[in-house]
Amino acid sequence: MKVLIDKYVPFLEHVLDPYAEVEHITPEDFTPARVRDADALIVRTRTKINKELLDGSKVRLVATATIGYDHIDTSYCQANDIFWTNCPGCNSQAVCDYIQEVITCSYRNLIGTSWEPHRNLTLTLGIVGVGHVGSKVAAMAERLGCRILLNDPPKQVGVSLDEIAAQADIITFHTPLDISTYHLCDAAFLAKCRPHALIINAARGGIVDEQALLDSQHPYVIDCWENEPNINPAVLLNDRCLLASYHIAGYSVEGKRNASQMCLDALCNFFGLPALKIQKNFVPLHGDSEDGWLTRVTQQLKAQPDNFEQLRKQYRLR
């Protein structure tokens, strides 16, 4: 058996060696010629899984070490008996921690003073999408003393988007990206929002219409961008872009470890291998978790908007 693994998916070195020929390659190296004789792929969002890549190949399983799977043509995979899987919830705590950092930092930027929860202020937080991430964000914000408004029609949870627009001081999106959620936050939605409501997208690029955001008067925070890695510098460098990062809200040691183990579990189950475990002796480089880390990331990206992908690859896991 031959397995190709994105080299930026950690913890999997040598784990499969007794059972498979394994190659760790860059996202750019996932080409039709390279995958032709592979049985399984472990990828991230930078690899487009579609007919162009897989047609004529031996690939039977694709595992993406991410929550999102809009980079996978699921219809093509299903029609061609290619099993695919993602890692729901793998980095939900990391994204929740990111949103907490955004709330505290953004309040300081907007009001000019530090926010001390429970002291003469109740922020209303609108959460769109109440799955693995959104539910943790809700619990975190409640602990901070926020008033919470939830919206998740598929789960029959919460209030309408119009109610969130009318009442929320901060609106954060945590839905998958599909036809129903593309540009969910558009010009019409923004026009209904409270003046100066903060918009956060740490879900998927495309859920927020960035041009509409740019044309509005709303402050915003973006981690997941349209057209990554070729992001719009006008959106990044606008003064209303309070915080910005290079799609790393979910990048933590724990999140990466969870995703790698979930991919490994899927592969072992599919091919009938023994239950294997990822490396236990991995010691990460010290990540940037100190106060103000997101402000420093923002300054770094705004200084190097054309270097989005390299900054992302070099990011030290929190």
C-alpha positions in Angstrom: 0.0 0.0 0.0 1.2 3.5 -0.8 0.2 6.6 1.2 0.9 10.2 0.4 0.8 12.6 3.4 1.0 16.4 3.3 4.3 17.2 5.0 2.6 19.9 7.1 0.4 17.3 8.8 2.5 16.5 11.9 2.9 13.5 14.2 2.7 10.8 11.5 6.3 10.2 10.7 7.2 6.5 10.6 3.8 5.5 12.2 2.7 3.6 9.1 6.1 2.4 8.0 5.6 -1.3 8.9 2.4 -1.4 6.8 2.8 1.0 3.8 5.2 2.9 1.6 4.8 6.4 2.9 5.8 9.7 1.3 5.5 13.1 3.0 5.2 15.7 0.3 4.3 19.4 -0.1 0.8 20.4 -1.1 2.1 21.5 -4.5 3.4 18.0 -5.1 -0.1 16.4 -5.0 -0.3 16.1 -8.8 -2.1 13.6 -11.0 1.2 11.9 -11.9 2.2 11.8 -8.2 -1.0 10.3 -6.9 -1.6 7.9 -9.7 -0.2 4.8 -7.9 -1.2 5.9 -4.3 -3.9 4.0 -2.4 -4.6 6.8 0.2 -4.0 10.5 0.6 -3.8 12.6 3.8 -4.2 16.2 2.9 -5.1 19.7 4.1 -7.2 22.4 2.6 -4.5 23.4 0.1 -5.0 20.2 -2.0 -8.0 20.2 -4.2 -9.5 16.7 -4.3 -11.4 16.4 -7.6 -11.5 14.6 -11.0 -8.5 16.5 -12.3 -6.4 15.1 -9.5 -7.8 11.6 -9.1 -9.0 10.5 -12.5 -7.2 7.2 -13.4 -5.6 6.9 -10.0 -5.7 3.9 -7.5 -6.7 6.2 -4.7 -9.4 4.6 -2.5 -9.3 6.9 0.6 -8.8 10.6 1.1 -8.5 12.0 4.7 -8.3 15.7 5.2 -6.7 16.8 8.5 -9.2 19.7 8.7 -12.7 20.4 9.8 -13.6 22.0 6.5 -14.0 19.8 3.4 -15.1 22.3 0.7 -11.8 21.5 -1.1 -13.1 17.9 -1.7 -15.4 17.2 -4.6 -17.5 14.8 -2.5 -19.9 14.0 -5.4 -17.0 12.8 -7.5 -15.6 10.8 -4.7 -18.9 9.1 -4.0 -19.5 8.4 -7.6 -16.1 6.7 -8.0 -16.1 4.7 -4.7 -13.4 6.9 -3.1 -14.0 7.1 0.6 -13.4 10.5 2.1 -13.4 11.8 5.6 -12.7 15.0 7.5 -11.9 15.7 11.2 -15.0 17.4 12.7 -14.2 19.1 16.1 -10.5 18.4 15.9 -9.5 22.0 16.5 -12.7 23.4 18.1 -11.0 24.4 21.3 -8.2 26.2 19.5 -10.8 28.2 17.5 -12.7 28.9 20.6 -9.5 30.3 22.3 -8.9 32.4 19.2 -12.4 33.9 19.5 -11.8 34.7 23.1 -8.6 36.5 22.2 -10.5 38.4 19.5 -13.2 39.5 21.9 -10.8 40.8 24.5 -8.4 42.4 22.1 -11.2 44.0 19.9 -12.9 45.5 22.9 -9.7 47.2 23.9 -9.2 48.5 20.3 -12.8 49.7 20.0 -13.2 51.3 23.5 -9.6 52.1 24.4 -9.6 50.2 27.6 -9.3 46.7 28.7 -12.5 44.7 29.1 -13.0 43.2 32.6 -16.0 40.8 32.3 -19.0 41.2 34.6 -18.2 44.9 35.3 -20.9 47.3 34.1 -21.0 45.9 30.6 -22.8 43.2 28.8 -21.8 42.5 25.3 -24.3 40.6 23.1 -22.5 38.0 21.0 -24.3 36.5 18.0 -23.0 33.0 17.0 -24.0 31.7 13.6 -23.4 28.0 13.5 -23.6 26.0 16.7 -21.6 22.9 16.0 -18.3 21.7 17.6 -16.9 25.2 17.5 -19.9 27.4 18.0 -21.1 25.5 21.0 -17.7 26.0 22.7 -17.7 29.7 21.8 -21.1 30.0 23.4 -20.0 28.4 26.6 -16.8 30.5 26.7 -18.7 33.7 26.1 -21.2 32.9 28.8 -18.4 32.4 31.3 -17.1 35.9 30.3 -20.5 37.4 31.0 -21.7 37.9 27.5 -25.4 37.7 26.4 -25.6 35.0 23.8 -27.7 34.8 20.7 -27.5 31.5 18.7 -28.4 30.8 15.0 -28.4 27.3 13.5 -31.5 26.5 11.4 -30.3 23.0 10.5 -30.1 22.1 14.2 -33.3 24.1 14.9 -31.4 26.1 17.4 -31.7 29.8 18.3 -33.0 32.9 16.7 -33.1 34.3 13.2 -30.2 36.0 11.4 -32.3 39.2 11.4 -32.5 39.1 15.2 -28.8 38.6 15.5 -28.2 41.5 13.1 -30.5 43.7 15.2 -29.1 42.9 18.6 -25.6 41.7 18.5 -22.5 43.8 19.3 -20.2 41.0 17.9 -21.2 38.5 15.3 -19.0 35.4 14.7 -19.5 32.7 12.0 -18.9 29.0 12.6 -20.7 27.2 9.7 -19.3 25.0 7.0 -18.9 26.6 3.5 -21.5 25.3 1.1 -24.1 26.7 -1.3 -26.4 27.8 1.6 -23.7 29.6 3.5 -21.7 31.2 0.7 -21.8 35.0 1.3 -24.1 34.4 4.2 -22.8 37.7 5.6 -23.5 39.9 2.5 -24.4 43.5 2.0 -28.1 42.9 2.8 -27.2 41.3 6.1 -24.6 44.0 7.0 -27.2 46.7 6.4 -29.4 45.1 9.1 -26.6 45.0 11.6 -26.2 47.4 14.5 -23.9 50.3 13.6 -20.3 49.3 14.3 -21.1 45.7 15.1 -17.9 43.6 15.0 -17.9 40.9 12.3 -15.6 37.8 12.8 -14.9 35.1 10.2 -12.8 32.3 11.6 -14.8 29.6 9.8 -14.2 29.5 6.0 -13.3 32.1 3.4 -16.4 32.9 1.4 -18.9 32.8 4.3 -18.4 36.6 4.5 -18.6 38.7 1.4 -15.4 40.7 1.9 -16.2 43.4 -0.7 -19.5 44.0 1.1 -17.6 44.2 4.4 -15.2 46.7 2.9 -18.0 48.8 1.6 -19.8 48.8 5.0 -18.8 50.7 8.1 -18.3 47.6 10.3 -15.1 46.8 12.1 -14.0 43.2 11.4 -11.6 40.4 12.2 -10.7 37.8 9.5 -8.8 34.6 9.9 -10.3 32.7 6.9 -10.2 34.7 3.6 -11.7 34.6 0.2 -9.2 33.5 -2.5 -6.5 32.3 -0.1 -3.6 32.6 -0.3 -4.1 35.5 -2.7 -6.0 37.7 -0.2 -7.3 41.2 -1.0 -4.9 43.7 0.5 -7.5 46.4 0.5 -9.5 44.3 3.0 -6.5 43.5 5.1 -5.0 47.0 5.3 -8.3 48.9 6.0 -8.3 50.6 9.4 -11.5 48.7 10.2 -9.6 45.4 10.0 -8.9 45.3 13.7 -7.2 41.9 13.8 -6.1 39.6 11.0 -4.4 36.2 10.7 -3.4 33.8 8.1 -6.0 31.0 8.6 -4.4 29.8 11.9 -7.3 30.1 14.3 -7.4 26.3 14.7 -3.6 25.9 14.7 -2.7 24.4 18.1 -0.7 21.5 19.2 -3.8 19.8 20.5 -5.8 20.5 17.4 -3.1 19.1 15.1 -2.6 16.1 17.2 -6.4 15.4 17.2 -6.6 15.8 13.4 -3.6 13.5 12.7 -5.0 10.8 15.0 -8.4 11.0 13.3 -6.9 10.6 9.9 -4.8 7.7 11.0 -7.9 6.0 12.6 -9.8 6.4 9.3 -7.0 4.9 7.3 -6.5 2.0 9.7 -10.2 1.2 9.8 -10.6 1.4 6.0 -7.6 -0.8 5.2 -8.0 -3.2 8.1 -4.8 -2.2 9.9 -4.2 -2.5 13.6 -5.2 0.5 15.6 -2.1 2.7 15.4 -1.3 5.7 17.5 0.6 8.9 16.5 4.0 9.8 18.0 4.0 10.4 21.7 7.5 11.8 22.0 6.8 14.9 19.8 8.0 18.1 21.6 6.7 21.2 19.7 8.6 24.4 19.4 7.4 26.9 21.9 4.4 28.5 20.4 3.3 32.1 20.6 0.7 31.9 23.4 1.7 35.0 25.4 -0.4 38.0 25.9 -0.8 40.0 22.6 0.0 37.1 20.3 -2.8 37.9 17.9 -1.9 41.5 17.8 1.6 40.5 16.8 0.3 38.1 14.1 -1.9 40.9 12.7 1.1 43.3 12.5 3.1 40.5 10.8 0.5 39.9 8.2 -0.2 43.6 7.5 3.5 44.1 6.9 3.7 41.1 4.5 0.3 40.7 2.8 1.9 38.9 -0.1 3.5 36.3 2.2 0.3 34.8 3.5 1.1 31.1 2.7 4.7 31.2 3.9 3.7 32.9 7.2 1.1 30.1 7.6 3.6 27.4 7.0 6.0 28.9 9.5 3.5 29.6 12.2 4.5 28.1 15.6 1.6 26.0 17.0 0.0 27.6 20.0 
